[in-house]
Amino acid sequence: MKLAILSDIHLGDDQCMMVTKKHGKLVPGPKYDAFRKTVGTQNDYLVLIGDILDLSIAHYEDVYPYAKFFFKRIQSDRIAKEIIYLAGNHDADIWHTVQHQKSVIKRLERGLLPENFDHSVAGIIDDRTNVNNVPFILDLKTRNPAVSNKHRGMFLDYITSPTPTIFQFAYPNLYIVTDKETVLVTHGHYLETYWSVLGETMTKVAYDDIETDSVDIEEMVEMNYPLNQLACSGIGQAGVLTRVVRQVEVDISDGNIGRVDRYLSRLDEYIDELTDYGWFKRLIVDYVTSKVKDELLTRLKGTALTRYSEEFIYKKEVQDRFKRYYMSSLLEIGDINGRLGLGIPIPNRVIFGHTHQPIPWSDDNAPRIDAIYAPESSSPMTLHNCGGWLQRNGDFCGAEIFLYDSIKGFSSVGIS
């Protein structure tokens, strides 16, 4: 078996280095050839682990031409027989659309009523010797997921028409199991506050109604679904508001909060217009809103973006969140092993994206997280990152392509 793993291409972002426009025509970006030469041809799988299409900043009609060009180029260059797609935060709408097609559209076409979404479907690549399994399995909470075709033949296959491409969709985890180790592969957005805050909050304030001692991956995805969907594509498809939000994001990343300050001042005036308080109550409201505004602006001034942050993965709150995520993944593995008897060992390495900060496979200084409850192993978790395929202020941020084959095992190649 041979595969390649990469993340954070951001097709549709004008800073993307894989596909760009030249004289109004889509052409391979300045880093596409390096990608092609590194991954080679005839891979069994090209594993894309999130933020491949950037639906959070651009309209569908602007993003999909880039995606079509990219995937047709992969097809013509014979890079992979199949593509395994794990959505991230910028393209979570891909996963939502797959679920809608599977659970609603396809069933209605057959005269059936809709069924529940599979909010979490683990992908499993099993390359152990003496294991007589289908190499890639989707765990659809059944006794025999290998024969299920529910997640095949979905809409994205036809982006390369007239010759379809085989896409396999999993979310949010892929487990690669070899004779030597198990590697957890995921995009990594649930390590950031916004993408996990709703679930974390509800388990603290509504624990008596949620009635769960521990949250598994599917429950975590379900609870965070509303805010995640809003940020993924809701804002990206909001017309003139999309441009405003995008500009605010750029301003904050550049340390410029003048626009936000202006908007908040106008919000104060608007609240005054809406309220019919006496002068004393109005004075209190104005005081409170002023304090909130000052606090917000102070926090924004000190905002350290997750993207491009070398410190992100070392923050205590992030490492604590990672431990919770890992425990949820162990519950998922335990459930899979209990139903399917696969005997998947616990992961001791993680490959993720999201931060655009490459961490190679062979990095002796790769981040490690200790004190994770894992009875079968006392080894710390080693973290690796795919980097990203964007440029920032004219400079390429750097990507890491992870490679695996049955003989050589895992390795990675940096693209700079």
N, C-alpha and C positions, 0 to 999 in steps of 0.2 A: 504494500500500500504506500501511496505517496500523496501528500497534501501540503497546502500552504495556507497560512492564516494571516489576515490583515484586517485593519479597522480604520474607521474615520477618514473615508475618502471625501465625503461631503460633496457629492455630485450636485451641481446647482449653485454652489457657492462660487462667487467669481474669483476666489483665491485658491480654488482647487488645482492641484498640480497633475492630476491624471487626465482630465479632459478640459480643454479650454477653447476659446473662440479666436479665430484669426481671420480678419477681413469678413466677419459675419458668419463664418463657417466653423462648425465643430471639428476640432483636430485633436490628436493625442497631446496631452500636456507634457511639459518638459521632464517629468519623472516617469512617464509611462514605459519608456524603453528599459529603464533600470528595473522597474517592476517585472516586466516581461522576461528579461534575461535572468532575473533572480529566481522566479518561480518555475521557469522552464515550461515544458509542454507535457500533455497527457497525465496531469495529476488526476488521481481518482476524485479528489475533492478540492475545491477552492472554498475556504471557510471565511466568510465575511461576518465580522462580529460587531456590526452596528455603526450607525451614522454613515451609511453608504450613500443613500439619497438624503439630501438635506431638505426635508419637507417643512422644517420649522421656520425657515427664513425665505422661502420662495414658493410661488404658486405651482400647482401640479403641472400646468402646461409649460412652465419654464424648466422644471426639474427633469421630467421624464425624457425629453430629447437627449439630455446629457447621459441619462441612464441607458437609453437605447444604444447610443453610440458606444458607450463603454462595454456593455455586455455583448454587442455584436463584434466588437474588436476582440474580446476574450474568446468568443466562439471561433472567429476566423484565425486567430493565433493558436487555436487548439490547446488552450491553457489547462482546461479541466473538463472531465467528463460530466461532473455534476457540481452544482453550487449549493453549499449549505449556508443559509442566511439566518443570522441571529440579529434581530433589530436592536437599536440603541434608543436613546432619547430623541434624536433628531429624525429618526425614521420609524418610530414605534407604530406609526399609522400603517406601515406595511404589514405588521403582525395583526393589527386590528382588522385590516381589510381581508387578510387570509381567514381570520376567524369568522368574519361576516359572510364571506363567500361560502365557507364550509358549513357554518351553522344555520344560515338563513337562506341565501340565494340558491345553493345547490339543492337543499331540501325542498324549497318551494317549487323548484323546477321539476322535482319528482313527485309533486303532489303531497308532500309531507309538511308538517308544521316545524318551525324552528326548534333547535335544541340549544342547550347551554354552550357558551364559549368555552374552549379549552384555554384558560388564561395562561397556563404554564404547561409547556410540553418539552420535556428534556430530550435532547439529542444524545445518542450514545454511539461513538465509534469504537468498536471492539476489535483490536488488532492483536489479541493474545493468541499464541500458538495453542493448538489442541482445544480451541473453543469453536465449536461448529455452529457459528451464528452468522446471520446476515451482517456484513461489516458495519452498516449504518442502521440504527434503530431509532424510531420515534416512540417515546413512551406515551401512549394515548390512554393510559390508565386502564389497559385491558390485559388479558392473559397472553395475548399473542399480537403485539404491536407490529411485528415484522410484516404481517400480511395485510395491514390496513392501508388503504389508499386515500384516506380522508384528506391528507395534506399534500397530495400530489396533483399535478395538473391544474395548479392555481393560476391566477391571472398573470403573474409576472413571467411565467414560462413563455408567453407570447410577445414579450417585448422585443424578441429577436426574430419575429416572423419574417419570412415564411418558414424558417427552420427554428423550431422551439428550442429553448434551453431548459434543462431539468433543474428546477429549484427545489430544495428541501428546506422547510422552515421549522426552526425550533426557537424556544424562548423561555426564560432568558439564559438557560444553561446548556452547554454542550460538555459531555464528559468523554475524554479520549483515554481509553484504557489500553495499556500495553503490558508486556511481561514485566517491565521494570517499574511502572508507575501509573498513576491516574492523574490527569491534568484537567482542572476545571477551567473552562473557557467561557467568558461572559463579557458583555460590553463594559460594565462597571458603573453605570449611571446610578444604580441603587446605593452606591457608596457616598453619593452626594446628598446633602440635606434635602433639597427641593424634591427629589425623586422618591424619597422614602419617608418624608415628614408626615404625610397623612396617615400612613399605616402605623408609624411609631406613636403619633399622637393618640389615635383611636385606641390602641392597645393599652394606653395609660389612663385615658379618661372614660372609656366605655368597656373596661375589662370584664365587668359583670354581665354585660350583654353579648360580648363577642364570644365568651365562654371557650377560651383556648389557653392552655398552659404554655404552648410554644407555637410560633407561627412558621408554617412551612413555606416553601417558595411560592406555591400557587396562591395561598392566602395573602402573602405579601404583595404579589402582583395585583390581585383583586382589589385590595384596600387602597393601593396607590393609583389605580386606574384613572379616576376622574381627573386629578391634577395632571397626570402624565399625558393623557390624551389632549387636554387643553393646550399644554405647552408644545407638544410635538407638532401638531398640524393645525390646531384651532387658530393659533396666532398666525401661522404661515399662510393661511387662506383668508385673512381678514382684510384684504384690499389695502386701502390707504393706511389703516391701522398697522398693518404689517410693516410698512416702511417706517412708521413712527417707532414701533417697538425695536426694530432692527437698529435704528439710529441711536436709541437710548442704550442698547447693548454695546454698540461701538464706543459711545461716549464714556460709559462707565469703565470699559476695558482700557481706555486711554487716560483714565483719571479725570475726566472732564464731567462735572456734575451740574454745570450751568443749566442745561436743558431740563434736568430733573428738578432743580431748584425752581425754575420758572413754572413748570407744570404744577408743583406743589403749592406755590403761591396762588396760582389761579384756582386751585382746588379749595384753598381757604376761602377765597371770595365766593366761590360757588356754594360752599356749605353755608356761608352767611346768608346768601340769597334764599336758600331752601328752608332755613330755620326761622321760627317766629318766637324767639326767646325774649325775655326781658333783658335789660342791660346787664344785670348781675349774672344771669345764667350765660349770656353771650360772652361775658368777660371770662368766665370759667372755661367755656368751650374753646374760645380763642387761645387761652393759655394752654389747655391740654393739646390742642392740635398743633400749636407752635412747638411744644416740647416733643411731640411725636415726630414732627417734621425735622427738628434739629437732630434728634436721635437717628432718624433714618439717613439724613445726609452725612452724619458722622460715620455711620456704618458703611455707607457707600464709598466714602473717601478711603476707608481702610479695607475695602473689598479686595480679597486676593482671589482671582478667578481660578476655577478648577483647571481650565484649559491652560496649558503651558506651565503649570505650577509644579515645581520640584518638591515643594514641601507638603503638598496635599496628602499623599499617602502616609506621611509620618505624623500627621495630626492625631491626637488621642481620640477625638470624636470620630474620625474616619476609621481608625483602627478598631474602635469599639463597634462601629457600624459594620465593618468587615467581618468581625467575629460573629455578629448576629446573622449576617448573610450566609456565612459559612455554615453555621449551625442549621439554618433553614435548608441549605443544600444537603447537609448530612441526613436530614429527615427525608428529603427527596430520594437520596440514594438508598436509604434504608427501606423506603416504600417500594422502590424498583426491585431491589434485591428480594424483598419478601414476596412480591407477586411473580417475578420472572425468574428468580433463582440465578441471576447473572453473577452474583458474587463480586460486585464492583468494589475494589478497595477504596478507602477514603483518599481524596486528593491531597497531595503535598506540594503541588505547584498550581499557580493560577496565571492564566494569560488573559489580560483585559486591555481595554482601550480607554477612550473617554478623555484622558488628561492630555493627550498629545505629547507625552513625555516618554520617549523610548527607553525600555529597560531590557537589554539583550538576555538571551537564554544563558549565555556563559558569563554573565556579569557576577563576579565574586562579591560585589557590594550591593547586589539586588536586595530590596527591602524584604525583611522577614518579620513575621508576626508570631509571637510566642503565646503560650498560655491559652491555646484553643483546645476545648475539650474534645478529645478524639481518642477513645480507649485503645484503638489498635496501633497508635503511633504517638510518640512523644516529639516527633520532629516538627520544627516550626514550618509555617507556610512560607514559601518563596514566591514573590510576586514579579511578574514580567509584564511589560507593556508594549503595545504595537505602535505607539506614537501616532502620527497623523500625516495626512497628505495635503495640508494647507500651507500656504506661505503667510507670514505675518510681517507686515511693514516691509514687504519685498524680500524677506528672508524665509527660506524653507525651514519648517519646524523640525523635520526629521521623522522618518518612519522606520519601523522594525518589522521585517517579514519573518514569521516563524515557519519553519519547515519541518516536516516529519517524513521519514520513510522507515519501513519495517527493519531495514538492516542497520542504518546509521542512528536511528532514534531522532530526538529533537535537536534542532539547532536554530539559529536566527542570523539574518543578514541585515545590517543597517543600511538605510538609504539616506544619503545626506546631500 
